[in-house]
Amino acid sequence: MEKDKFLTTDELCQYLKLPKPTLYWLLGKGQIPGAKVGRQWRFNKDSIDKWMEEKEKYYTERNSRMESDVAQE
């Protein structure tokens, strides 16, 4: 098995450079992929990387649309 494939909340906060309350807020809103194992959360690093890529793509496309709308005015 790949080393560090699954991250704890502390490890994910460190990986994403997020404060813990922000991570728990995202979890509460169902906006970040994770699974609860007993009383603890675990995060598949590959799923987190894919989620970040999707977020980056979304905001890049959104900003491009906003810039083109401004340019057309």
N, C-alpha and C positions, 0 to 999 in steps of 0.2 A: 504494500500500500504506500502511496505517495506521502512523504513526510509533510505535516502541516496542511493537509488537504482541508481539514475542518478547523475553524477558528472559534475561540470563545468570544464572549462580548468584549473582554479587555483587549484581546488580540485584534479584534475587528476595529475597535475604537482607535487603536494604535495604527493599524493598517490604513484606515481611511482618514486618520487625523481628525476624528470627531469626538466631541464630549459625550460621555455616557448618556446623559439625558436626551440628547438629540437622537442617539441610536434607539433608545427605548420609545421615543416619540414616533420614529419611523416604523418601528415594529408594531406599535399600537394602531397605526394607520394602515398597516399591511403594505407598506411601500418598499420594504426591503426583504429579500429572500432569506429565510431562516427556518429552523425547526427547533421546537422545544423538546429536549431530551430530559425527562424527569422535570426538575425545576430549573434547568439551565438551558440557555439558547446555544445552538451551534450553527455555524455558517459555512457552507461549502465555498471555498475560495474561488473556484471556477465560476460558480453562480454569481458571486459578488463582482468578479471581474466583468462578466457579461452584463450585469445590471449597470455597472458604471459606464460601460461602453454605450449601452442604450441611452442612459441619461445624457452622456456627452453628445451623442448623435442628435437627440431630441433638442437640446438647447442650442447646438450649433445650427440646426435647420431653422429653429424658431428665430434666432438672432438674424439669420440671413433673410428670412421673410420680412422681419421687422425693418431691416435696413433697406430692402427693396421697396417696401411700402413708403418709407420716408423719402426715398429718392424719387418716387413717382409723384409726390405732392408738389 
